[in-house]
């Protein structure tokens, strides 16, 4: 019986790998390049995590999220965060209907994929309403709890160059994001292709690859993937090295870090390694798979001190030194 279950899980992982490849093919019809970014966003989705996309305007962040939603056949809502946005604008509100009864009108959070555009432009009160939705997969209004759609993902964007009129995300909220993905400018050849496509009558339509039930099924299958103890110990040890006040912390960490990553980083690292291993045809992750997902998981969970800023040492430099 146990052997049949293992064979069934192996077949399910093979089906997942096939679906993942089809995803990449469909997304490539619309999105030029950005392979690593696409991989990390999809890994976060299948690991039941949320993703923070950091990049300057014009790098197709919104288009990427919209394309992924189309391929998944999921409901997609974009919320443009502004300084005057209130919690009721995203959660919903109670109104008085024609029969003079209060009824709850659902806000844009009631979708499968939420694009929180420029999340750091809205005040903490609205950010906290989004935080509850991200963590609990539910919202509370007038004392009533409402479950959000399943699956539910928040893909948030942040503009790294403008700091005026922004409300930096608190560490507790940053910790809820599985990945912090940095989008860079496209290569020269890629930009030529982008300009050709977007300044002509070229129009690509993507096919739906999976539905909501299949996504939830694959999320559960990936969590069943076995992991050797030495890989778990490596992941936990890697996170412990980012903490400046432990025996395992490296000299560079003690010198340049104020706060290291918490246990949620270890959890996400194992989940991310499982998914990364699966898409590369492996049925169990190894240390290389942990290393592959470590940087986007750790970079927003590490707080540099003043010395690091003065010496021009970035978070990625510190992560590279401990990997």
C-alpha positions in Angstrom: 0.0 0.0 0.0 2.8 2.4 0.9 4.7 1.5 -2.3 1.5 2.4 -4.3 1.3 5.7 -2.5 5.0 6.5 -3.4 4.4 5.6 -7.0 1.3 7.8 -7.1 3.3 10.7 -5.6 6.1 10.2 -8.1 3.6 10.3 -11.0 2.1 13.5 -9.5 5.5 15.2 -9.4 6.2 14.1 -13.0 2.9 15.7 -13.9 3.8 18.9 -12.0 7.2 19.1 -13.9 5.3 18.8 -17.2 2.9 21.5 -16.2 5.7 23.8 -15.0 7.5 23.4 -18.4 4.2 24.3 -20.2 3.8 27.3 -17.9 7.3 28.6 -18.9 6.4 28.1 -22.6 3.2 30.0 -22.4 4.6 32.9 -20.3 7.5 33.2 -22.8 4.9 34.2 -25.5 4.3 37.4 -23.6 7.3 38.0 -21.3 10.8 38.3 -22.8 13.6 37.0 -20.7 13.4 37.2 -16.9 13.7 33.4 -16.5 14.9 33.4 -12.9 12.1 35.9 -11.9 9.4 33.7 -13.5 10.9 30.6 -11.8 10.9 32.3 -8.4 7.3 33.7 -8.7 6.0 30.3 -9.7 8.0 28.5 -6.9 6.4 30.9 -4.4 2.9 30.1 -5.8 3.4 26.3 -5.6 5.0 26.7 -2.2 1.9 28.5 -0.9 3.9 31.7 -0.3 3.7 35.4 -1.3 6.2 37.3 -3.4 7.7 40.8 -3.3 8.9 42.1 -6.7 11.3 45.0 -6.5 12.2 46.9 -9.6 12.0 50.2 -11.4 8.9 51.1 -13.5 8.6 49.6 -16.9 10.0 46.1 -16.3 6.7 44.3 -17.0 5.9 43.4 -13.3 2.2 43.9 -13.8 2.2 42.1 -17.2 4.1 39.2 -15.7 1.5 38.7 -12.9 -1.4 39.2 -15.3 0.1 36.5 -17.6 0.6 34.1 -14.8 -3.0 34.5 -13.7 -4.2 33.9 -17.2 -2.1 30.7 -17.5 -3.5 29.5 -14.1 -7.1 30.3 -15.0 -7.4 32.2 -11.7 -9.2 35.4 -10.8 -6.8 38.3 -10.8 -7.2 41.8 -9.2 -4.8 44.7 -9.2 -4.8 47.1 -6.3 -2.9 50.4 -6.9 -1.7 51.4 -3.4 -1.9 55.1 -2.7 -1.4 57.3 0.5 -5.2 57.8 0.8 -6.1 54.1 0.5 -8.2 52.8 3.4 -8.5 49.2 4.7 -12.2 49.1 3.5 -11.0 49.9 0.0 -9.2 46.6 -0.2 -11.2 44.4 2.2 -14.7 45.6 1.5 -17.4 47.3 3.6 -20.9 46.9 4.9 -23.6 49.0 3.2 -27.3 49.5 3.7 -29.3 47.8 0.9 -32.7 48.8 -0.5 -34.4 46.8 2.3 -32.5 48.7 5.0 -30.4 45.7 5.9 -26.6 45.7 6.2 -24.8 43.6 3.7 -21.1 43.0 3.2 -19.7 44.1 -0.2 -16.5 42.2 -0.9 -13.4 44.2 -1.8 -10.7 43.4 -4.4 -8.9 41.1 -2.0 -11.5 38.4 -2.8 -9.5 37.0 -5.8 -6.9 34.3 -6.3 -4.0 36.4 -7.3 -3.6 40.0 -5.9 -1.2 42.4 -7.4 -0.4 44.9 -4.7 1.2 47.6 -6.8 3.6 49.9 -5.0 2.7 48.4 -1.6 5.0 50.8 0.3 2.9 53.9 -0.8 0.0 53.1 1.5 -0.2 53.9 5.3 0.4 51.2 8.0 -3.4 50.8 8.7 -4.0 49.5 5.2 -0.8 47.5 5.2 -2.0 45.7 8.4 -5.3 44.8 6.7 -3.3 43.2 3.9 -1.0 41.5 6.4 -4.0 39.7 8.0 -5.2 38.5 4.6 -1.7 37.2 3.8 -1.2 35.3 7.0 -4.7 34.1 7.8 -6.1 33.7 4.3 -9.2 35.5 5.7 -10.3 39.0 6.7 -12.4 40.4 9.5 -15.1 43.0 9.0 -17.6 44.3 11.7 -16.7 41.3 13.8 -17.4 38.8 11.1 -14.7 36.5 9.6 -14.7 35.9 5.8 -12.5 33.3 4.2 -10.6 34.3 1.1 -10.4 32.3 -2.1 -8.3 29.2 -2.3 -5.6 29.4 -3.7 -4.7 32.9 -2.6 -1.4 34.7 -3.4 -0.2 38.3 -2.9 2.4 39.5 -5.4 3.5 42.9 -4.3 5.7 45.4 -6.1 8.0 48.0 -4.7 9.8 50.9 -6.5 13.4 51.0 -5.1 14.3 54.5 -6.4 11.6 56.8 -4.9 11.5 57.2 -1.1 9.4 60.3 -0.7 5.8 59.7 0.3 6.4 56.1 1.1 5.7 54.0 4.2 8.5 51.3 4.5 7.1 47.8 5.2 7.7 46.7 8.8 9.9 43.6 9.3 6.9 41.6 10.5 5.1 42.2 7.1 8.3 41.6 5.1 8.7 38.3 6.8 5.4 37.1 5.4 6.8 37.3 1.9 8.5 34.1 0.9 10.7 35.7 -1.8 12.1 39.2 -2.4 12.7 39.1 -6.1 14.8 41.8 -7.7 14.0 42.6 -11.4 16.9 44.0 -13.4 17.0 45.8 -16.8 16.7 43.4 -19.7 19.7 42.4 -21.8 20.3 44.4 -25.0 19.0 41.7 -27.4 16.0 41.1 -25.1 15.1 44.8 -25.1 15.2 44.9 -28.9 12.7 42.0 -28.9 10.5 43.7 -26.4 10.4 47.0 -28.4 9.6 45.1 -31.6 6.7 43.2 -30.0 5.2 46.3 -28.2 5.5 48.7 -31.1 3.8 46.5 -33.6 0.4 44.7 -33.9 1.9 41.6 -32.3 -0.6 40.0 -29.9 -0.1 36.8 -28.0 -2.7 34.8 -26.2 -1.8 32.3 -23.6 -3.5 29.0 -22.9 -4.8 28.0 -19.5 -2.5 25.3 -18.1 -4.0 24.5 -14.7 -7.1 25.3 -12.6 -7.4 26.1 -8.9 -8.0 22.5 -7.8 -4.9 21.3 -9.6 -2.8 24.0 -8.0 -3.9 23.1 -4.5 -3.3 19.4 -5.4 0.3 20.1 -6.5 0.9 22.4 -3.4 0.0 19.4 -1.2 2.1 16.9 -3.2 5.2 19.2 -3.0 4.9 19.3 0.8 5.1 15.5 0.9 8.5 15.4 -0.8 10.9 13.8 1.7 14.0 15.7 2.8 17.2 14.2 4.3 18.2 15.4 7.8 21.5 16.8 6.5 19.7 19.1 4.1 17.3 20.3 6.9 20.3 20.9 9.1 22.1 22.8 6.4 19.1 25.1 5.8 18.6 25.8 9.5 22.3 26.3 9.9 22.4 28.7 7.0 19.6 30.8 8.6 21.4 30.7 12.0 24.5 32.1 10.4 22.6 35.3 9.6 22.1 36.0 13.3 24.9 38.1 14.8 24.5 36.9 18.4 24.9 33.1 17.8 27.8 30.7 17.9 27.3 29.9 14.2 27.3 33.5 13.0 30.2 34.4 10.6 32.6 37.3 11.3 31.1 39.4 8.4 27.6 38.9 10.0 28.8 40.0 13.4 30.4 43.0 11.9 27.6 44.2 9.5 24.3 42.8 10.7 21.9 44.1 13.4 19.2 41.4 13.0 19.2 38.1 11.3 16.4 35.9 9.7 13.8 34.1 11.9 12.5 30.5 11.8 10.1 31.4 8.9 13.1 31.7 6.7 14.1 28.1 7.4 10.6 26.9 6.7 10.4 28.7 3.4 13.9 27.5 2.4 12.8 23.9 2.7 9.6 24.4 0.8 11.4 26.4 -1.9 14.1 23.7 -2.2 11.5 21.0 -2.6 9.8 22.9 -5.4 13.2 23.8 -7.0 14.3 20.2 -6.9 11.0 19.0 -8.4 11.2 21.3 -11.4 14.7 20.1 -12.1 13.6 16.4 -12.1 14.6 15.4 -8.6 12.4 13.7 -6.1 14.2 15.0 -3.0 16.1 18.3 -2.6 19.8 18.5 -1.8 22.0 21.2 -0.5 22.4 22.8 -3.9 18.6 23.3 -4.1 18.7 25.1 -0.7 21.5 27.4 -2.0 19.5 28.1 -5.2 16.6 29.6 -3.3 18.5 31.1 -0.3 19.2 34.6 -1.6 15.6 35.8 -2.4 14.4 34.2 0.9 17.1 35.8 3.1 17.6 39.3 1.5 14.5 40.9 3.1 14.9 39.3 6.5 18.4 40.6 7.2 18.9 44.1 8.7 22.2 45.8 8.0 23.8 48.1 10.6 25.3 51.6 9.9 28.8 50.2 9.4 27.5 48.0 6.5 25.9 51.1 4.9 29.0 53.2 5.4 31.3 50.5 3.9 28.9 49.9 1.0 28.3 46.3 1.9 24.9 45.0 0.5 22.7 42.3 2.0 23.5 40.1 -1.1 27.2 40.5 -0.4 26.7 39.2 3.1 24.5 36.3 1.9 27.2 35.4 -0.7 29.8 35.3 2.0 27.9 32.7 4.1 26.7 30.5 1.3 
